[in-house]
Amino acid sequence: MTLLSVEPIRVRHGSAGATGSPMLDVGYVGRPRSNTISTHTRPTFSTGMDPSQGLPTMFKWEGSGKEVYICGTFTNWKPLPMVKSTKDFVAIVNLKEGEHQYKFMVDGEWKHDTKKKSVENDCGTVNNLIQVQRSDFEALEALAIDSAASKKKEGTGTQSDGASTEQGNEKGSWHFSQETPGHTLLDKPTTPPVLPPHLLEVILNKDTPMSCEPTLLPEPHHVMLNHLYALSIRDGVMVLSATHRYRKKYVTSLLYKPI
């Protein structure tokens, strides 16, 4: 038997969600970036945020509750509502550098997260403690710099390596990028197989054991379902077959068509 066409009856498509994080207006960071950007160029970024307003910090409450608020020294202990997610409550607050004490108000009761760092204040109350440092956001700054460098190279083309030029490198200019290079002439093109290997085992090509009922066929594999098979034309007759499943039963239909 040979396969005429492969076309499943039903195809399910998956979906995935993606979430983003706010970026900072980081400006210029004077540290080497492995020659991915010239040290004589000052990049500009426009992320829509002012560093003087604070650094975005996420608070999460993983306990139970219907209404959860975040309170702390950064809000003068005024309640700030948290957004309910699937299994927790989340809030993003812009905090300035330094230490901040905070606590959660869960359904009208003060609670602190026992899994986070805590401290006892002058009144004997236990609050959570968080320390915000600008160095924790260096990863965001590095990503912003690399993104700006990549966009600049796309507009200006290939740039030479300054360090290699100063040393008199005769190999020519180098191009640095974060994009995956395409196929080169050295790559050997691969051709797809004539037929997927899991479709080689056709039921009608197998011999029925003598001990079995001639009208019964062995149970097919699920990849063989809903495909149209054709037998080579013999004596002016074309034979088509297809296997379908209904619950736990499999039915193979044959169609004989004179040519």
Secondary structure, DSSP 8 states (H G I E B T S, - for coil): -EEEE---S---------------------S--TTSS-TT-------S--GGG-EEEEEEE-S--SSEEEEEGGGTT--EE-EE-SSSEEEEEEE-SEEEEEEEEETTEEE--TTS-EEE-TTS-EEEEEEE-GGGGHHHHHHHHHHHHHHHHHHH-----HHHHHTT-TT------SS-----TTS------SS-GGGS--GGGS---TTS-TT------GGGTT-EEEEEEETTEEEEEEEEEETTEEEEEEEEEE-
